[in-house]
């Protein structure tokens, strides 16, 4: 007799509904955690620290940054904050660092002060390297030149501020006052009065290249007028003959 082959049963397909339910539960759990996290204090800005400012107030920089304690820590990128702060005219560079949880540090580099100006009301203001004028504050030490007789928006003034920023600190601190003195040949001609009692006539476009010559004259000559244009000239305020009349009389009798 032939043995009958047993009938093979098809494998029972397991239901996958359990895995789907588990995936939905995990997803819901992640969403719930996200909602709880973004509504908790740990996801909020706790401190906004400003560093490096001199002429600007920290409150001005925070206002420009557009972020305060309590705002969402992830709501604004560091790049956007930097762009807002960089829009302030005195700001040369800015870097924003975000440190979790809740800390934001704004480090600014301002344009350096190159001069001061005096308003009609007698108020002193600081003039920065990019030509921006800002209040100088009460604790003022005038160690830079005073700009007198300049009109607001004068392009020569902007070029002058840029040139002053490139001058060594020692030479800049000797400048007492700078006034415009334009001529047909030199529309950017200026007069500089120094604390060492010299009067220097030069042009903004030549100033940086003429500093070495000016310093050399000041070091070895008595106070006088130094002209630093196409040709360099020097003349003392008091001629040597007038300083020693006895010598002059002796020479004329010989």
Backbone as CSV, one residue per row, in Angstrom:
resi,resn,N_x,N_y,N_z,CA_x,CA_y,CA_z,C_x,C_y,C_z
1,UNK,0.842,-1.217,0.000,0.000,0.000,0.000,0.864,1.249,0.000
2,UNK,0.361,2.153,-0.737,1.097,3.420,-0.800,0.680,4.315,0.366
3,UNK,1.703,4.875,0.993,1.427,5.802,2.105,1.044,7.159,1.546
4,UNK,0.000,7.740,2.176,-0.443,9.064,1.735,0.473,10.142,2.310
5,UNK,0.796,11.073,1.439,1.644,12.189,1.871,0.798,13.141,2.717
6,UNK,1.326,13.582,3.836,0.555,14.531,4.673,0.386,15.871,3.947
7,UNK,-0.746,16.427,4.151,-1.023,17.736,3.523,-0.293,18.826,4.298
8,UNK,0.527,19.618,3.541,1.287,20.710,4.183,0.393,21.922,4.366
9,UNK,0.365,22.409,5.549,-0.443,23.592,5.844,0.339,24.873,5.536
10,UNK,-0.380,25.818,5.016,0.257,27.119,4.749,0.564,27.819,6.076
11,UNK,1.768,28.436,6.142,2.116,29.142,7.398,1.139,30.263,7.684
12,UNK,0.790,30.319,8.912,-0.144,31.373,9.331,0.563,32.717,9.330
13,UNK,0.033,33.715,8.619,0.624,35.056,8.577,0.344,35.789,9.877
14,UNK,1.425,36.218,10.480,1.264,36.963,11.725,0.781,38.386,11.424
15,UNK,-0.072,38.799,12.235,-0.601,40.150,12.070,0.463,41.191,12.435
16,UNK,0.570,42.221,11.609,1.579,43.256,11.820,0.980,44.466,12.524
17,UNK,-0.236,44.320,12.945,-0.876,45.438,13.631,-0.171,45.824,14.911
18,UNK,0.447,44.864,15.586,1.149,45.165,16.837,2.346,46.082,16.616
19,UNK,3.101,45.858,15.525,4.263,46.703,15.228,3.839,48.115,14.854
20,UNK,2.748,48.200,14.092,2.265,49.525,13.706,1.818,50.317,14.923
21,UNK,1.159,49.646,15.819,0.699,50.317,17.030,1.875,50.792,17.865
22,UNK,2.894,49.952,17.943,4.079,50.338,18.702,4.760,51.566,18.088
23,UNK,4.834,51.591,16.743,5.463,52.727,16.065,4.681,54.009,16.309
24,UNK,3.342,53.894,16.281,2.501,55.070,16.541,2.693,55.570,17.958
25,UNK,2.784,54.646,18.897,2.973,55.028,20.309,4.328,55.714,20.519
26,UNK,5.368,55.189,19.872,6.702,55.805,19.982,6.686,57.206,19.390
27,UNK,6.012,57.340,18.235,5.934,58.654,17.585,5.191,59.656,18.455
28,UNK,4.086,59.193,19.027,3.324,60.075,19.921,4.146,60.467,21.144
29,UNK,4.934,59.545,21.642,5.771,59.815,22.810,6.835,60.866,22.480
30,UNK,7.423,60.749,21.277,8.444,61.727,20.850,7.827,63.107,20.683
31,UNK,6.624,63.141,20.080,5.942,64.423,19.905,5.614,65.049,21.248
32,UNK,5.170,64.222,22.183,4.833,64.722,23.516,6.074,65.277,24.218
33,UNK,7.187,64.564,24.086,8.437,65.050,24.679,8.847,66.379,24.054
34,UNK,8.676,66.484,22.719,9.021,67.728,22.036,8.193,68.894,22.513
35,UNK,6.886,68.659,22.658,5.993,69.719,23.134,6.366,70.141,24.536
36,UNK,6.643,69.163,25.397,7.022,69.477,26.774,8.350,70.229,26.828
37,UNK,9.295,69.807,25.939,10.610,70.445,25.942,10.528,71.902,25.501
38,UNK,9.835,72.147,24.390,9.778,73.499,23.858,8.899,74.431,24.684
39,UNK,8.147,73.879,25.612,7.362,74.711,26.511,7.969,74.800,27.910
40,UNK,9.125,74.190,28.068,9.792,74.229,29.371,10.814,75.361,29.397
41,UNK,11.267,75.712,30.584,12.234,76.800,30.743,13.596,76.456,30.164
42,UNK,13.901,75.191,30.015,15.214,74.784,29.514,15.402,75.149,28.047
43,UNK,14.297,75.363,27.311,14.401,75.723,25.894,14.317,77.232,25.676
44,UNK,14.299,77.998,26.762,14.189,79.446,26.670,15.554,80.107,26.880
45,UNK,15.676,81.325,26.369,16.886,82.122,26.611,16.864,82.597,28.055
46,UNK,17.956,82.333,28.764,18.031,82.743,30.168,18.882,83.995,30.353
47,UNK,19.967,84.118,29.589,20.844,85.286,29.718,21.321,85.741,28.348
48,UNK,21.419,87.063,28.178,21.992,87.660,26.961,23.135,88.558,27.412
49,UNK,24.369,88.119,27.189,25.560,88.836,27.641,26.180,89.601,26.485
50,UNK,26.523,90.863,26.726,27.146,91.715,25.707,28.560,92.048,26.156
51,UNK,29.533,91.888,25.266,30.937,92.138,25.587,31.588,92.978,24.493
52,UNK,32.605,93.769,24.896,33.451,94.483,23.936,33.006,95.878,23.577
53,UNK,31.824,96.302,24.004,31.330,97.625,23.618,32.014,98.719,24.428
54,UNK,32.194,99.889,23.793,32.788,101.056,24.447,31.897,102.293,24.301
55,UNK,31.506,102.591,23.079,30.682,103.780,22.848,29.193,103.446,22.869
56,UNK,28.864,102.228,22.545,27.467,101.803,22.587,27.103,101.288,23.974
57,UNK,25.834,101.412,24.330,25.335,100.831,25.560,24.938,99.375,25.308
58,UNK,25.103,98.547,26.333,24.718,97.139,26.203,23.236,97.005,25.875
59,UNK,22.426,97.902,26.420,20.986,97.863,26.159,20.680,98.140,24.686
60,UNK,21.473,99.032,24.049,21.275,99.316,22.625,21.557,98.078,21.777
61,UNK,22.605,97.344,22.154,22.987,96.155,21.391,21.950,95.054,21.582
62,UNK,21.450,94.902,22.808,20.418,93.885,23.060,19.147,94.214,22.265
63,UNK,18.797,95.495,22.222,17.611,95.904,21.483,17.779,95.615,20.004
64,UNK,18.965,95.906,19.454,19.220,95.639,18.037,19.223,94.140,17.761
65,UNK,19.708,93.350,18.716,19.757,91.896,18.534,18.352,91.302,18.446
66,UNK,17.394,91.951,19.089,16.010,91.492,19.007,15.733,90.211,19.758
67,UNK,16.493,89.976,20.838,16.276,88.765,21.630,16.464,89.094,23.104
68,UNK,15.567,88.575,23.926,15.598,88.843,25.362,15.392,87.536,26.112
69,UNK,15.645,87.581,27.403,15.423,86.410,28.241,13.956,86.004,28.169
70,UNK,13.748,84.716,27.984,12.388,84.200,27.853,12.022,83.830,26.430
71,UNK,12.764,84.349,25.439,12.520,83.974,24.053,12.978,82.538,23.810
72,UNK,12.515,81.964,22.730,12.915,80.608,22.378,14.404,80.575,22.020
73,UNK,15.123,79.650,22.643,16.563,79.542,22.405,16.851,79.143,20.964
74,UNK,15.961,78.323,20.381,16.171,77.825,19.024,15.391,78.632,17.987
75,UNK,14.716,79.697,18.430,13.872,80.461,17.528,14.632,81.348,16.567
76,UNK,15.845,81.786,16.944,16.641,82.682,16.100,18.069,82.171,16.019
77,UNK,18.624,82.131,14.817,19.991,81.648,14.644,21.001,82.726,15.019
78,UNK,22.229,82.293,15.302,23.306,83.229,15.628,23.578,84.175,14.466
79,UNK,23.456,83.671,13.238,23.711,84.502,12.061,22.732,85.662,11.943
80,UNK,21.461,85.416,12.253,20.465,86.481,12.183,20.722,87.544,13.247
81,UNK,21.111,87.105,14.431,21.419,88.060,15.498,22.622,88.915,15.113
82,UNK,23.638,88.291,14.528,24.834,89.028,14.097,24.472,90.075,13.050
83,UNK,23.617,89.722,12.106,23.223,90.660,11.048,22.494,91.866,11.633
84,UNK,21.664,91.641,12.625,20.935,92.752,13.251,21.877,93.694,13.986
85,UNK,22.815,93.133,14.734,23.732,93.967,15.512,24.706,94.698,14.594
86,UNK,25.111,94.043,13.497,26.052,94.656,12.557,25.447,95.876,11.877
87,UNK,24.138,96.005,11.904,23.472,97.167,11.296,23.715,98.443,12.098
88,UNK,24.158,98.323,13.341,24.502,99.504,14.136,25.772,100.128,13.568
89,UNK,25.760,101.424,13.306,26.871,102.085,12.620,28.217,101.988,13.361
90,UNK,28.245,102.067,14.690,29.545,101.973,15.366,30.164,100.573,15.356
91,UNK,29.394,99.550,14.958,29.867,98.167,15.047,30.670,97.792,13.807
92,UNK,31.887,97.338,14.034,32.767,96.906,12.951,32.618,95.408,12.708
93,UNK,32.654,94.623,13.772,32.482,93.175,13.686,31.659,92.698,14.877
94,UNK,30.988,91.573,14.711,30.202,91.001,15.801,30.214,89.484,15.674
95,UNK,30.263,88.812,16.817,30.197,87.353,16.850,29.234,86.947,17.957
96,UNK,28.330,86.029,17.627,27.334,85.559,18.591,27.593,84.087,18.885
97,UNK,27.674,83.754,20.176,27.864,82.368,20.608,26.665,81.936,21.446
98,UNK,26.075,80.797,21.080,24.942,80.251,21.822,25.421,79.036,22.604
99,UNK,25.189,79.032,23.905,25.604,77.926,24.750,24.378,77.370,25.468
100,UNK,24.058,76.112,25.152,22.893,75.462,25.755,23.228,75.067,27.189
101,UNK,22.318,75.257,28.135,20.966,75.757,27.934,20.840,77.255,28.199
102,UNK,20.284,77.996,27.272,19.812,79.353,27.499,20.793,80.496,27.457
103,UNK,22.060,80.249,27.190,23.040,81.333,27.217,23.372,81.865,25.833
104,UNK,23.328,83.188,25.666,23.705,83.834,24.405,24.698,84.946,24.713
105,UNK,25.846,84.920,24.055,26.883,85.937,24.254,27.114,86.684,22.950
106,UNK,27.024,88.005,23.011,27.236,88.854,21.839,28.540,89.627,22.044
107,UNK,29.538,89.345,21.221,30.833,90.031,21.313,30.946,91.005,20.135
108,UNK,31.097,92.288,20.453,31.167,93.304,19.405,32.549,93.950,19.361
109,UNK,32.933,94.337,18.177,34.139,95.150,17.979,33.701,96.434,17.297
110,UNK,33.885,97.551,17.964,33.457,98.831,17.424,34.593,99.475,16.638
111,UNK,34.224,100.401,15.753,35.237,101.211,15.094,35.916,102.079,16.145
112,UNK,37.222,102.206,16.026,37.965,102.967,17.035,37.686,104.459,16.924
113,UNK,37.800,105.138,18.062,37.649,106.590,18.101,38.923,107.233,17.564
114,UNK,38.785,108.104,16.556,39.957,108.741,15.946,39.991,110.249,16.204
115,UNK,38.866,110.812,16.646,38.813,112.261,16.869,37.574,112.586,17.698
116,UNK,37.430,113.890,17.993,36.246,114.380,18.702,35.735,115.617,17.970
117,UNK,34.451,115.882,18.151,33.865,117.087,17.572,33.075,117.812,18.650
118,UNK,32.969,119.118,18.495,32.277,119.958,19.470,31.061,120.567,18.798
119,UNK,29.886,120.332,19.378,28.653,120.855,18.799,28.479,122.327,19.155
120,UNK,27.469,122.969,18.546,27.185,124.375,18.851,26.759,124.579,20.300
121,UNK,26.255,123.512,20.913,25.840,123.586,22.318,26.985,123.285,23.275
122,UNK,28.155,123.050,22.716,29.312,122.768,23.551,29.414,121.325,23.998
123,UNK,28.658,120.433,23.352,28.690,119.025,23.710,29.744,118.301,22.878
124,UNK,30.557,117.481,23.558,31.619,116.747,22.882,31.089,115.399,22.395
125,UNK,31.477,115.053,21.183,31.079,113.771,20.601,32.315,113.074,20.046
126,UNK,32.293,111.746,20.097,33.399,110.957,19.561,33.160,110.676,18.080
127,UNK,34.214,110.800,17.285,34.140,110.518,15.850,34.897,109.221,15.597
128,UNK,34.235,108.251,15.020,34.818,106.932,14.808,35.515,106.844,13.448
129,UNK,36.231,105.748,13.238,37.032,105.583,12.022,36.197,105.536,10.759
130,UNK,34.926,105.179,10.873,34.061,105.146,9.684,33.267,106.439,9.520
131,UNK,33.594,107.466,10.306,32.935,108.757,10.188,31.695,108.919,11.038
132,UNK,31.298,107.887,11.758,30.121,107.952,12.622,30.417,108.787,13.864
133,UNK,29.465,109.620,14.241,29.591,110.449,15.438,28.652,109.912,16.506
134,UNK,29.206,109.700,17.708,28.419,109.162,18.817,28.704,109.982,20.065
135,UNK,27.764,110.031,21.016,28.028,110.742,22.282,29.268,110.173,22.966
136,UNK,30.089,111.061,23.494,31.350,110.634,24.090,31.227,110.233,25.546
137,UNK,30.130,110.610,26.202,29.970,110.254,27.603,30.596,111.295,28.520
138,UNK,30.430,111.076,29.808,30.894,112.059,30.805,32.350,111.862,31.200
139,UNK,32.830,110.608,31.197,34.219,110.332,31.589,35.145,110.476,30.384
140,UNK,35.231,111.710,29.854,35.945,111.966,28.600,37.386,112.373,28.857
141,UNK,38.299,111.722,28.166,39.701,112.117,28.137,40.028,112.442,26.685
142,UNK,40.258,113.724,26.393,40.482,114.150,25.007,41.939,113.876,24.635
143,UNK,42.185,112.683,24.118,43.521,112.286,23.690,43.595,112.137,22.180
144,UNK,42.606,112.698,21.491,42.551,112.666,20.031,42.266,114.084,19.543
145,UNK,42.484,114.375,18.253,42.266,115.739,17.750,40.797,116.153,17.761
146,UNK,40.574,117.466,17.868,39.243,118.037,17.745,39.036,118.423,16.279
147,UNK,37.918,118.022,15.704,37.593,118.372,14.322,36.719,119.620,14.334
148,UNK,37.223,120.702,13.747,36.504,121.976,13.758,36.224,122.437,12.329
149,UNK,35.047,123.027,12.123,34.713,123.615,10.828,34.277,122.644,9.760
150,UNK,33.961,121.411,10.141,33.560,120.419,9.149,32.044,120.357,9.028
151,UNK,31.553,120.139,7.815,30.124,120.003,7.574,29.733,118.525,7.621
152,UNK,28.564,118.276,8.165,28.073,116.908,8.232,27.877,116.340,6.829
153,UNK,28.354,115.125,6.632,28.223,114.486,5.329,29.318,114.819,4.347
154,UNK,30.303,115.604,4.753,31.422,115.956,3.873,32.208,114.690,3.548
155,UNK,32.354,114.327,2.256,33.098,113.109,1.903,34.566,113.175,2.317
156,UNK,35.127,114.383,2.366,36.522,114.529,2.800,36.651,114.140,4.272
157,UNK,35.612,114.453,5.056,35.630,114.091,6.473,35.669,112.584,6.652
158,UNK,34.883,111.860,5.843,34.907,110.403,5.918,36.270,109.836,5.565
159,UNK,36.909,110.418,4.534,38.243,109.970,4.146,39.268,110.307,5.225
160,UNK,39.088,111.460,5.889,39.998,111.859,6.961,39.927,110.866,8.117
161,UNK,38.716,110.482,8.516,38.556,109.540,9.626,39.233,108.213,9.315
162,UNK,39.091,107.762,8.081,39.737,106.510,7.671,41.254,106.646,7.708
163,UNK,41.776,107.806,7.294,43.221,108.033,7.310,43.749,108.119,8.737
164,UNK,42.986,108.752,9.630,43.417,108.882,11.019,43.511,107.523,11.700
165,UNK,42.644,106.589,11.301,42.658,105.250,11.896,43.940,104.495,11.565
166,UNK,44.621,104.889,10.492,45.842,104.206,10.066,47.105,104.863,10.619
167,UNK,46.942,105.953,11.367,48.090,106.687,11.899,48.476,106.111,13.260
168,UNK,49.775,105.985,13.544,50.198,105.476,14.856,49.620,106.305,16.000
169,UNK,49.317,105.639,17.105,48.673,106.282,18.249,49.484,107.460,18.771
170,UNK,50.798,107.331,18.789,51.650,108.407,19.313,51.518,109.682,18.484
171,UNK,51.474,109.548,17.173,51.331,110.715,16.309,49.926,111.294,16.417
172,UNK,48.928,110.425,16.483,47.548,110.893,16.561,47.293,111.665,17.851
173,UNK,47.895,111.230,18.948,47.677,111.910,20.225,48.320,113.293,20.258
174,UNK,49.253,113.569,19.337,49.885,114.897,19.275,49.023,115.891,18.507
175,UNK,48.080,115.386,17.717,47.198,116.282,16.968,46.206,116.936,17.925
176,UNK,46.151,118.257,17.898,45.244,118.987,18.779,43.944,119.363,18.066
177,UNK,44.062,119.827,16.829,42.886,120.271,16.087,43.135,120.086,14.597
178,UNK,42.082,119.736,13.871,42.165,119.579,12.411,41.007,120.347,11.786
179,UNK,41.338,121.251,10.861,40.303,122.039,10.202,40.450,121.892,8.685
180,UNK,39.362,122.006,7.925,39.463,121.931,6.460,40.062,123.214,5.901
181,UNK,40.914,123.073,4.891,41.512,124.230,4.229,41.658,123.925,2.744
182,UNK,40.553,123.694,2.043,40.621,123.274,0.642,41.211,124.348,-0.260
183,UNK,41.868,123.899,-1.306,42.405,124.800,-2.323,42.049,124.243,-3.691
184,UNK,42.351,124.997,-4.740,42.049,124.546,-6.097,42.821,123.278,-6.435
185,UNK,44.079,123.236,-6.037,44.916,122.072,-6.339,44.609,120.892,-5.433
186,UNK,44.234,121.187,-4.171,43.988,120.136,-3.191,42.631,120.384,-2.512
187,UNK,41.553,119.841,-3.074,40.239,120.001,-2.436,40.174,119.373,-1.048
188,UNK,41.072,118.426,-0.777,41.074,117.758,0.526,42.190,118.283,1.437
189,UNK,42.636,119.519,1.183,43.711,120.091,2.005,43.188,120.372,3.412
190,UNK,44.046,120.158,4.411,43.674,120.365,5.807,44.814,121.057,6.546
191,UNK,44.472,121.634,7.691,45.468,122.193,8.607,45.387,121.425,9.918
192,UNK,46.528,121.016,10.407,46.612,120.280,11.662,47.426,121.103,12.652
193,UNK,46.858,121.334,13.809,47.575,122.005,14.892,47.962,120.944,15.923
194,UNK,49.238,120.926,16.287,49.716,119.881,17.180,49.910,120.426,18.592
195,UNK,49.939,119.513,19.533,50.183,119.883,20.928,51.635,120.295,21.150
196,UNK,52.495,119.962,20.205,53.890,120.405,20.256,54.070,121.751,19.556
197,UNK,52.941,122.447,19.260,52.888,123.828,18.754,53.336,123.969,17.299
198,UNK,53.111,122.950,16.498,53.371,123.035,15.061,52.055,123.217,14.318
199,UNK,52.158,123.852,13.158,51.022,123.937,12.236,51.405,123.164,10.986
200,UNK,50.606,122.146,10.664,50.921,121.259,9.545,49.865,121.451,8.462
201,UNK,50.346,121.742,7.241,49.463,121.891,6.083,49.703,120.703,5.162
202,UNK,48.667,119.918,4.948,48.797,118.741,4.090,47.431,118.419,3.492
203,UNK,47.309,117.267,2.861,46.042,116.829,2.269,45.676,115.470,2.853
204,UNK,44.401,115.209,2.935,43.943,113.938,3.493,44.522,112.767,2.711
205,UNK,44.560,112.892,1.398,45.062,111.809,0.548,46.565,111.579,0.720
206,UNK,47.272,112.561,1.292,48.726,112.436,1.482,49.105,112.173,2.937
207,UNK,48.151,112.296,3.838,48.457,112.298,5.271,49.229,111.075,5.722
208,UNK,48.767,109.902,5.384,49.407,108.683,5.864,50.851,108.568,5.385
209,UNK,51.118,108.974,4.137,52.475,108.877,3.585,53.404,109.962,4.138
210,UNK,52.835,111.063,4.659,53.647,112.185,5.118,53.921,112.153,6.633
211,UNK,53.356,111.194,7.341,53.511,111.154,8.796,54.983,111.026,9.205
212,UNK,55.727,110.178,8.535,57.140,109.981,8.890,57.924,111.276,8.719
213,UNK,57.672,111.999,7.631,58.350,113.282,7.407,57.970,114.287,8.487
214,UNK,56.707,114.362,8.820,56.244,115.285,9.854,56.910,114.993,11.192
215,UNK,56.969,113.727,11.575,57.590,113.359,12.848,59.075,113.710,12.878
216,UNK,59.740,113.523,11.738,61.177,113.831,11.675,61.423,115.319,11.883
217,UNK,60.571,116.167,11.310,60.723,117.619,11.482,60.426,118.023,12.920
218,UNK,59.363,117.486,13.493,58.971,117.846,14.858,60.047,117.465,15.862
219,UNK,60.747,116.379,15.622,61.760,115.910,16.562,62.992,116.813,16.625
220,UNK,63.337,117.485,15.516,64.613,118.207,15.478,64.472,119.717,15.289
221,UNK,63.259,120.189,15.008,63.098,121.613,14.707,62.219,122.296,15.764
222,UNK,62.410,123.605,15.938,61.518,124.362,16.827,60.148,124.522,16.180
223,UNK,59.115,124.883,16.957,57.772,125.022,16.398,57.736,125.929,15.179
224,UNK,56.942,125.519,14.195,56.834,126.297,12.963,55.763,125.716,12.068
225,UNK,55.782,126.113,10.821,54.803,125.656,9.834,55.437,124.583,8.958
226,UNK,54.803,123.431,8.899,55.278,122.325,8.069,54.283,122.149,6.921
227,UNK,54.762,122.271,5.712,53.917,122.069,4.539,54.287,120.740,3.897
228,UNK,53.322,119.851,3.832,53.558,118.505,3.302,52.575,118.254,2.152
229,UNK,52.930,118.791,0.991,52.101,118.613,-0.198,52.962,118.021,-1.300
230,UNK,52.937,118.606,-2.485,53.794,118.095,-3.557,55.249,118.250,-3.165
231,UNK,55.571,119.416,-2.570,56.916,119.661,-2.029,56.779,119.853,-0.527
232,UNK,57.754,119.365,0.210,57.754,119.484,1.666,58.579,120.697,2.079
233,UNK,58.002,121.540,2.931,58.687,122.743,3.379,58.487,122.932,4.873
234,UNK,59.437,123.647,5.470,59.342,123.968,6.894,59.831,125.389,7.112
235,UNK,59.127,126.118,7.951,59.548,127.476,8.319,59.220,127.687,9.790
236,UNK,60.203,128.095,10.606,59.933,128.336,12.029,59.053,129.572,12.211
237,UNK,58.292,129.580,13.281,57.463,130.753,13.576,58.332,131.978,13.855
238,UNK,59.460,131.751,14.562,60.387,132.837,14.893,61.708,132.550,14.199
239,UNK,62.102,133.364,13.229,63.387,133.138,12.544,64.538,133.095,13.531
240,UNK,65.583,132.330,13.212,66.726,132.194,14.104,67.382,133.540,14.377
241,UNK,67.362,134.444,13.380,67.990,135.748,13.580,67.248,136.539,14.648
242,UNK,65.898,136.402,14.654,65.110,137.142,15.636,65.260,136.568,17.024
243,UNK,65.591,135.251,17.130,65.753,134.635,18.434,67.010,135.127,19.132
244,UNK,68.032,135.525,18.379,69.283,135.961,18.979,69.708,137.285,18.344
245,UNK,69.111,138.439,18.764,69.424,139.729,18.146,70.871,140.136,18.333
246,UNK,71.502,139.656,19.396,72.906,140.018,19.640,73.790,139.452,18.546
247,UNK,73.492,138.235,18.144,74.269,137.606,17.074,74.068,138.334,15.762
248,UNK,72.821,138.755,15.495,72.521,139.481,14.269,73.251,140.791,14.216
249,UNK,73.312,141.522,15.390,73.989,142.809,15.433,75.487,142.630,15.205
250,UNK,76.067,141.565,15.797,77.482,141.304,15.653,77.831,141.026,14.196
251,UNK,76.938,140.244,13.521,77.216,139.892,12.120,77.160,141.115,11.231
252,UNK,76.265,142.080,11.531,76.124,143.242,10.669,77.257,144.213,10.864
253,UNK,77.943,144.144,12.004,79.055,145.072,12.251,80.371,144.546,11.678
254,UNK,80.356,143.262,11.302,81.593,142.714,10.773,81.732,142.967,9.281
